[in-house]
Amino acid sequence: MSGALGLRLLRLSYCAYIAWASLRTLFEANVHRDVPALVLSAVELAAIAAFLFACLEMVACAVLLAVYAVAAAMTLVAQQDLPFRFIYFAMTAIYIATAGRKSILPAQFRPG
């Protein structure tokens, strides 16, 4: 499998998983009338849909990072739980958005 195909498949699987989790949150928040969670999951769904398109990926990534930061804070406050999963989600989004881009670093500072 080529690197480009692997990155495309990672993007698709990431978007599918985040959309599924966000839809679950949206439905659960609707049942409990949790307006902040409703808004956050709706924004996340819009951002993850935009993340599928390379021309929108950096803006979508920034929105996703903001959503994950707010969700992590809400989880920490409401459940006194360490929200490590949001760090994982954020780092995966950053990796996907930047992996295919050319490095702007000088050659001596590039990895590999």
C-alpha positions in Angstrom: 0.0 0.0 0.0 1.3 3.4 -0.9 1.7 6.2 1.7 -0.9 8.3 0.0 -3.4 5.5 0.0 -2.7 4.8 3.6 -3.2 8.4 4.5 -6.5 8.5 2.6 -7.7 5.4 4.4 -6.7 6.8 7.8 -8.6 10.0 7.0 -11.7 8.1 6.0 -11.6 5.8 9.0 -10.9 8.7 11.4 -13.8 10.7 9.9 -16.2 7.8 10.1 -15.3 7.1 13.7 -15.5 10.7 14.8 -18.8 11.2 13.0 -20.3 8.0 14.6 -19.1 9.2 18.1 -20.5 12.7 17.4 -23.8 11.4 16.3 -24.1 9.3 19.4 -23.3 12.3 21.5 -25.8 14.4 19.6 -28.6 11.9 20.2 -27.7 11.4 23.8 -27.5 15.2 24.4 -30.9 15.6 22.7 -32.5 13.1 25.1 -31.0 14.8 28.2 -31.5 18.3 26.8 -27.8 19.1 27.1 -27.6 22.2 24.9 -23.8 22.7 25.2 -23.2 19.0 24.1 -25.7 19.5 21.3 -24.0 22.5 19.9 -20.5 21.0 20.3 -21.5 17.7 18.6 -23.2 19.7 15.7 -20.0 21.8 15.2 -17.9 18.6 15.3 -20.1 17.0 12.7 -19.7 20.0 10.4 -15.9 20.1 10.9 -15.5 16.4 10.4 -17.4 16.6 7.1 -15.2 19.5 6.0 -12.1 17.5 7.1 -12.8 15.0 4.3 -11.8 17.6 1.7 -8.1 18.5 1.4 -8.9 22.2 0.5 -10.7 22.6 3.9 -8.6 20.3 6.1 -6.6 23.0 7.9 -9.6 25.1 8.9 -11.5 21.9 9.8 -8.6 20.7 11.8 -8.5 24.0 13.8 -12.2 23.7 14.5 -11.8 20.1 15.6 -9.0 21.1 17.9 -11.2 23.7 19.5 -14.0 21.2 19.9 -11.7 18.7 21.5 -10.4 21.3 23.9 -13.9 22.3 25.0 -15.0 18.7 25.2 -12.0 17.8 27.3 -12.7 20.6 29.7 -16.4 19.7 29.9 -15.5 16.0 30.6 -13.0 17.0 33.2 -15.4 19.2 35.1 -18.5 17.0 34.7 -17.0 13.6 35.3 -13.7 14.3 37.0 -12.3 12.0 34.4 -9.0 12.5 32.6 -10.0 13.0 29.0 -6.9 11.5 27.3 -9.0 10.4 24.3 -9.4 14.0 23.2 -5.6 14.3 23.0 -5.5 11.2 20.8 -8.2 12.6 18.6 -6.5 16.0 18.3 -3.1 14.5 17.5 -4.6 12.2 14.9 -6.3 15.2 13.2 -3.0 17.1 13.2 -1.1 14.2 11.8 -3.7 13.7 9.0 -3.8 17.4 8.1 0.0 17.8 8.0 1.3 14.4 6.8 0.8 15.1 3.1 2.2 18.6 3.2 5.7 19.5 2.1 7.9 20.5 4.9 8.9 24.1 5.2 11.8 23.2 7.5 15.4 23.4 6.1 16.8 20.0 5.0 19.0 19.7 8.1 16.0 19.9 10.4 13.7 17.5 8.6 13.1 14.1 10.2 14.6 11.1 8.4 
